[in-house]
Amino acid sequence: MALDLVTPFTKVELEANVEETGRKQVGILGGNFNPVHNAHLLVADQVRQQLCLDEVFLMPEYIPPHIDKKETIDEQHRLNMLMLAINGIEGLDIEPIELERQGISYTYDTMKLLTEAHPDTDYYFIIGADMVEYLPKWHRIDELVELVQFVGVQRPKYKVGTSYPVIWVDVPLMDISSTSVRELIKTGHNPNFMVPQPVLAYIKKAGLYR
């Protein structure tokens, strides 16, 4: 079913004191995490707090379903860095299902498996504002929106409309990308304060991105 874009933002306000339903409220932040950086953690934590979620899982993909294929490092390195990044952070965890399943990581396939395995859980799938305009192109998107509630993270100067149900969350601007982190390391610079210190130590020890 084709859906047309509507007003710039369709924002759903959630009450912090919603009536207890007994269902678990869980956020999912997917990505390549090559490497994980502080903006990933900021988004995950702010969405968890602002939407009063029980927890947010960072979900590393195995092979991203993009037309422009991304080059990435071994999934074990990416998983190890995620474990170091979230260690001791309340409400953040890792969902390794796509690494375990391998193959192309279509969100619909993943979330169908998760919702079937956890029928008592409501899932909130977190994406950046730049990804919202691509929702009509997502694999089996009309079925996917029946499985999850999308959460859009707004970015300054980036406005997009959608008729898909999206909860919009504002987070502080932190203009960091995995690409910029890798480029700094490649050119002999340290991405201090861009990635968690344990992750940076791991990158150096493993000789990644040189």
C-alpha positions in Angstrom: 0.0 0.0 0.0 1.6 3.3 -1.1 1.5 6.1 1.4 2.0 9.8 0.7 4.1 12.2 2.8 2.1 14.6 4.9 3.0 17.4 7.3 6.7 17.9 8.3 6.3 16.0 11.6 3.6 13.7 13.0 4.5 13.5 16.7 2.9 11.2 19.2 3.1 12.3 22.8 3.6 9.5 25.3 2.5 10.0 28.9 5.2 9.1 31.5 2.5 7.8 33.8 0.7 5.5 31.4 -1.5 2.8 32.9 0.5 -0.3 33.7 -0.2 -2.9 31.0 2.1 -5.6 32.2 3.8 -5.7 28.8 7.5 -5.0 28.5 8.5 -1.9 26.5 11.7 -2.4 24.6 13.6 -0.2 22.1 15.8 -1.5 19.3 18.6 0.5 17.8 20.1 -1.3 14.8 23.2 -0.5 12.9 26.6 -1.7 11.7 28.4 -0.2 14.8 31.7 -0.1 12.9 32.6 1.1 15.5 30.0 2.0 18.1 30.4 5.6 19.2 29.0 8.0 21.8 26.2 9.3 19.6 24.8 5.8 19.4 24.8 5.6 23.2 23.3 9.0 23.6 20.4 8.2 21.2 19.7 4.8 22.9 19.8 6.3 26.4 17.7 9.4 25.6 15.0 7.4 23.8 14.9 4.9 26.7 14.4 7.7 29.2 12.0 10.0 27.2 9.7 7.1 26.2 10.0 5.4 29.6 11.1 2.1 28.0 12.3 -0.8 30.2 15.5 -1.1 28.1 17.0 -0.5 24.7 18.9 -3.1 22.8 21.7 -2.2 20.4 21.3 -4.7 17.5 24.4 -5.1 15.2 23.6 -6.2 11.7 25.3 -9.0 9.9 25.0 -7.8 6.2 23.1 -4.6 5.8 20.3 -4.7 3.2 21.6 -1.6 1.3 22.1 -1.3 -2.4 25.4 0.4 -1.7 27.2 -2.4 0.1 29.1 -1.3 3.2 32.5 -2.7 3.9 32.8 -3.7 7.5 35.0 -5.6 9.9 34.5 -9.0 11.5 31.3 -9.1 13.5 33.1 -10.4 16.6 35.1 -7.2 16.8 31.9 -5.1 16.5 30.2 -7.2 19.1 33.2 -7.0 21.5 33.2 -3.2 21.2 29.5 -3.0 21.9 29.9 -5.0 25.0 32.7 -2.7 26.2 30.6 0.4 25.3 27.5 -0.5 27.3 29.2 -2.1 30.3 27.7 -0.6 33.4 25.2 1.6 31.6 21.7 1.2 33.0 19.0 0.1 30.6 21.2 -0.7 27.6 21.9 -4.2 26.3 22.8 -6.1 23.1 20.5 -8.1 20.8 22.8 -10.4 18.7 20.0 -12.1 16.7 21.2 -10.8 13.3 24.8 -11.9 13.9 23.6 -15.3 15.0 21.2 -15.7 12.0 23.7 -14.3 9.5 22.7 -13.5 6.0 21.1 -10.1 4.9 19.6 -8.4 7.9 16.1 -7.4 6.8 14.3 -5.7 9.7 11.0 -7.3 9.0 12.5 -10.8 9.3 14.3 -10.0 12.5 11.4 -8.3 14.2 9.0 -11.1 13.2 11.3 -13.5 15.0 11.6 -11.3 18.1 7.9 -10.6 18.4 7.2 -14.3 18.1 9.8 -15.2 20.7 8.6 -12.4 23.1 4.8 -12.0 22.7 4.7 -10.1 25.9 6.9 -7.3 24.6 6.1 -4.1 22.6 9.0 -3.1 20.4 10.1 0.5 19.5 12.4 0.6 16.4 14.7 3.6 16.5 15.8 5.3 13.3 17.3 8.7 12.4 15.3 11.4 10.7 17.3 10.8 7.5 16.0 7.2 7.3 12.3 8.1 7.8 11.9 9.3 4.1 13.1 5.8 3.0 10.5 3.9 5.0 8.3 3.3 1.9 11.3 1.4 0.4 11.9 -0.8 3.4 11.4 -4.6 2.9 7.7 -5.4 3.7 7.2 -2.1 5.4 3.4 -2.3 5.7 3.8 -5.6 7.6 6.7 -4.2 9.6 4.6 -1.3 11.0 2.2 -3.9 12.4 5.1 -5.4 14.4 6.9 -2.4 15.8 6.4 1.3 16.7 8.9 3.4 14.8 10.8 6.1 16.8 12.4 8.9 14.8 15.3 10.8 16.2 15.1 14.4 14.9 18.2 16.1 13.6 18.6 19.9 13.3 17.9 21.3 9.9 16.5 18.0 8.7 12.8 17.9 8.2 10.8 15.1 6.6 7.2 14.2 6.5 5.7 10.7 6.6 2.3 9.2 6.9 3.7 6.1 8.7 3.2 6.2 12.5 6.4 7.6 14.0 7.0 8.8 17.5 9.5 11.7 17.3 12.1 12.2 20.0 14.5 15.2 20.3 18.1 14.4 21.5 21.1 16.7 21.9 23.1 17.2 18.7 26.2 15.0 18.5 27.5 15.0 15.0 29.6 11.9 15.1 29.7 9.1 12.6 31.5 5.7 12.4 33.0 6.9 9.1 34.6 10.0 10.8 35.9 7.9 13.6 37.5 5.4 11.2 39.0 8.2 9.1 40.6 9.8 12.1 42.2 6.6 13.2 43.4 5.9 9.6 45.1 9.3 9.5 46.9 8.7 12.9 44.5 10.8 15.1 42.7 9.7 18.2 38.9 10.1 18.3 39.0 11.1 21.9 35.6 11.8 23.4 33.9 10.4 20.2 34.0 6.7 21.3 34.0 5.3 24.8 37.5 5.0 26.2 37.4 1.1 26.5 36.3 0.9 22.9 39.2 3.2 21.8 41.6 1.0 23.8 40.2 -2.1 22.1 40.6 -0.5 18.7 44.3 0.3 19.4 45.1 -3.1 20.8 43.4 -5.0 17.9 45.0 -2.6 15.3 41.6 -1.8 13.7 41.0 0.8 11.0 44.6 1.5 10.3 
